[in-house]
Amino acid sequence: MRNRPIPGSSGLVRAMTLLGDPVLHRPCAPVTDFGPELARLVEDMFATMYAANGVGLAANQVGVGLRVFVYDCPDDEENRHLGHVVNPRLVEADGEVVRGPEGCLSLPGLEAPTPRHDRAVVEGVRVDGTPVRIEGTGFFARCLQHEADHLEGGVYADRVTGWRKSRLLRSIRKEPWGSGAGVLESRGSRGAEGSS
């Protein structure tokens, strides 16, 4: 039996922020209020992530410009990683750079080969303010870097380059929400070693 409730079980599913929404494209603010509203946000984020069949979700993906993300993500050995981070900092991203398929709940139905380091470390706190350090490898490292990018106002498509970027932009323009493609074109490309 579980001693704790399942994350998201009492949360509400929120509307997903899509590419082009301004909150998705600017850096998020640090959390300063660790009260019940923050706990509710985290619970709602888990519920929203699960409803969308995602493995990670940043607060700005539900329209809240705060530095918070949740995850329920396997690594390459199929070990499950479940949790949340408030005011996260990507403190390490190293190892081999792997170009792997990456998608995003804010760009639904699309993915593109995106370069990421195969090891990442994030530090921050939990909703109760206790410190947390999360280390990931493989697919989980990709997830940590992806969510950290969101909190800086970035999306994975910012890291896609060359013909892959052109193909992704064409695919985005075909989507009902594809008007956000202009944001990506005006921002240029961060490249594989861009800021997180």
CORGI-V377538 format. One record per residue. RES is the residue in one small letter. OMEGA is omega in whole degrees, 0 to 359 (* if undefined). NEAR is the number of other ideal C-beta (glycine too) atoms within 12 Angstrom. Layout:
res:omega:near
RES:OMEGA:NEAR
RES:OMEGA:NEAR
This chain:
res:omega:near
m:179:5
r:175:7
n:183:5
r:175:10
p:177:14
i:179:16
p:178:27
g:185:29
s:176:14
s:182:16
g:176:26
l:178:18
v:180:21
r:177:27
a:180:18
m:174:29
t:183:35
l:179:32
l:180:41
g:177:27
d:185:25
p:182:16
v:181:28
l:189:39
h:174:30
r:180:19
p:180:23
c:180:32
a:176:20
p:175:20
v:176:30
t:181:14
d:182:18
f:181:21
g:184:13
p:178:12
e:178:18
l:178:28
a:178:25
r:178:23
l:181:37
v:179:38
e:178:29
d:179:33
m:176:46
f:181:38
a:181:27
t:179:35
m:180:38
y:180:26
a:181:20
a:181:30
n:178:15
g:177:33
v:178:30
g:180:48
l:176:45
a:184:48
a:181:41
n:175:39
q:172:43
v:173:40
g:182:24
v:184:31
g:178:27
l:183:34
r:179:32
v:166:44
f:178:48
v:179:43
y:169:42
d:197:28
c:174:33
p:168:21
d:184:25
d:177:19
e:180:12
e:171:11
n:183:15
r:176:16
h:186:32
l:177:24
g:178:34
h:177:42
v:175:43
v:182:37
n:182:30
p:173:40
r:173:27
l:187:37
v:177:21
e:170:23
a:185:33
d:185:19
g:181:19
e:173:16
v:183:23
v:175:24
r:182:22
g:180:27
p:180:20
e:176:33
g:183:28
c:178:44
l:178:40
s:172:42
l:193:40
p:175:23
g:183:21
l:171:34
e:179:23
a:175:33
p:187:26
t:180:37
p:176:31
r:172:40
h:182:32
d:173:26
r:179:28
a:176:40
v:178:27
v:174:39
e:178:21
g:179:32
v:174:27
r:181:25
v:179:30
d:177:15
g:180:17
t:182:14
p:177:16
v:176:25
r:184:21
i:177:37
e:180:24
g:174:40
t:176:30
g:183:27
f:179:30
f:175:35
a:177:39
r:179:43
c:181:44
l:180:45
q:179:51
h:181:47
e:177:51
a:176:42
d:179:40
h:184:48
l:174:42
e:179:30
g:182:29
g:173:37
v:184:43
y:182:45
a:176:43
d:184:38
r:180:39
v:185:39
t:172:26
g:183:17
w:178:12
r:178:25
k:179:28
s:180:19
r:178:19
l:179:38
l:177:31
r:180:18
s:180:25
i:182:35
r:180:22
k:183:15
e:179:21
p:180:13
w:191:25
g:178:25
s:178:17
g:180:32
a:179:27
g:178:15
v:181:29
l:181:37
e:183:22
s:182:13
r:184:26
g:183:16
s:176:27
r:183:25
g:186:21
a:182:26
e:182:16
g:181:29
s:179:18
s:*:34
